[in-house]
Amino acid sequence: MKNEKLYREALEVMPGGVNSPVRAFKAVGAKPIFLVKGRHSRVWDADGNEYIDFLASWGALILGHAPKKVVKAVQEEAQKGLSFGLTNPHEITLARLVVEMVPSVEKVRFVNSGTEATMSAVRLARGITGRKLVVKFDGCYHGHYDSLLVSAGSGVATFGIPGTPGIPEEIAKLTLVLPYNDTQALRKAFEEHGKDIACVIVEPVAGNMGVVPPKKEFLRAMRELTREHGSLLIFDEVITGFRLSKGGAQELFGIEPDITCLGKILGGGLPVGAYGGRREIMERVAPEGEIYQAGTLSGNPLAMVSGSETLKELRDKEPYDELEKKTETLAKGVSDILSEKGIPHTINRVGSMMTVFFTEGPVVDFESAKRSDTELFGRFFRALLGKGVLIPPSQFEAWFLTTAHEEDDINQALERIREAVKEL
Ligand SMILES: *Cc1c(COP(=O)(O)O)cnc(C)c1O
């Protein structure tokens, strides 16, 4: 039982035995597994168990595990040196790909994670507008930056209360938390605080309360209101960027934000984040402008090569229709299996991201997402894991497909899920 032994060892030297809380499997009442290998649509744990993987490194993988071209490019680059701390040519390659693919981005700054991207984007928005308030939406996750790790109190347009000890109230108070998909609450917030709002930050398709699609009028109103009041609109496309289309959610919905945050797929499995936007916005970033942000390992050559090879593949092959079709098959299959067992559920899906909620739904915001039976989700998760299907260890996350998930993988996953659901 190597998994258990590793967990005991990990607990001695890392808080909770992990480096990111959900990995401890606490929310689903299970012992964490330790992964040692990934190939295409599959991963293997330390005990040699194989899983069909719908976690896909939290959506960071879209070509499956260890795609040949990407691995080869990283290996070759590694021979030449692991880090220089000065600019290398691969940064230009990846920046050009981002500018070419993401409609609203003309210049981009690379960082090392999604958290750094949103943190820097908010600083930029505050620096440009000279204002303090940030509007975010309940249930959206933008990384663990103080100003964004804030949850809503009750009621509409509540000033945020800290989501964790360690965030001073004075900082949380600068964040205004509104319900997702609530255009009226957004209008009201702008009526009351418009001249103080530096930016609105949103997941244009929510993935971190489980998948929740936006109402189109919600995104449109957000674009109009920010423009009207001189605030900046930040799309956090850390999940949706390069996943929903090659230009992300902004391309899919035809709405251009002022600043875009990227991460996950951008690094092709290595740690890369980015924020970008129109030329006149990004020219305010140091050293061109006065708004400071820096990084010792930013633009790391291995990470740039991994990201570039991944984006090239997506740009050239545009696998999005096929990804969507396969995800639809999976969603429909899971729904049929649950219906046969008489289990109430709602499946939200946009492109190749989906979430199974154990409620009759509809799920349109965090309030309705929280109606899901999380105890049942825990049993569902454990049953799937036991049959060799890995999904995110929390109700409020998205399942992801990759181009490495073939039709056979989906069919096999559905067989395993059918067996698992029998045991519920
Ligand atoms: C994952 C995620 C982040 C944070 O990215 P990290 O690389 O984990 O810091 C930010 N925003 C969204 C929408 C995410 O899904």
The ligand as a Tripos MOL2 file, in Angstrom:
@<TRIPOS>MOLECULE
LIG
   15    15     1     0     0
SMALL
NO_CHARGES

@<TRIPOS>ATOM
      1 C1         -6.6410   27.8450  -11.4150 C.3       1 LIG1
      2 C2         -7.2150   29.1990  -11.4870 C.ar      1 LIG1
      3 C3         -6.5330   30.3310  -11.0170 C.ar      1 LIG1
      4 C4         -5.2490   30.2430  -10.2260 C.3       1 LIG1
      5 O1         -4.2070   29.6970  -10.9440 O.3       1 LIG1
      6 P1         -2.9650   29.0660  -10.1360 P.3       1 LIG1
      7 O2         -2.0090   28.7130  -11.2160 O.co2     1 LIG1
      8 O3         -3.5050   27.9020   -9.3770 O.co2     1 LIG1
      9 O4         -2.4510   30.1230   -9.2290 O.co2     1 LIG1
     10 C5         -7.0730   31.5780  -11.2600 C.ar      1 LIG1
     11 N1         -8.2350   31.7070  -11.9080 N.ar      1 LIG1
     12 C6         -8.9280   30.6480  -12.3650 C.ar      1 LIG1
     13 C7        -10.1880   30.8570  -13.1140 C.3       1 LIG1
     14 C8         -8.4570   29.3600  -12.1410 C.ar      1 LIG1
     15 O5         -9.1750   28.3080  -12.5260 O.3       1 LIG1
@<TRIPOS>BOND
     1     1     2 1
     2     2     3 ar
     3     2    14 ar
     4     3     4 1
     5     3    10 ar
     6     4     5 1
     7     5     6 1
     8     6     7 2
     9     6     8 1
    10     6     9 1
    11    10    11 ar
    12    11    12 ar
    13    12    13 1
    14    12    14 ar
    15    14    15 1
@<TRIPOS>SUBSTRUCTURE
     1 LIG1         1 GROUP 0 **** ****
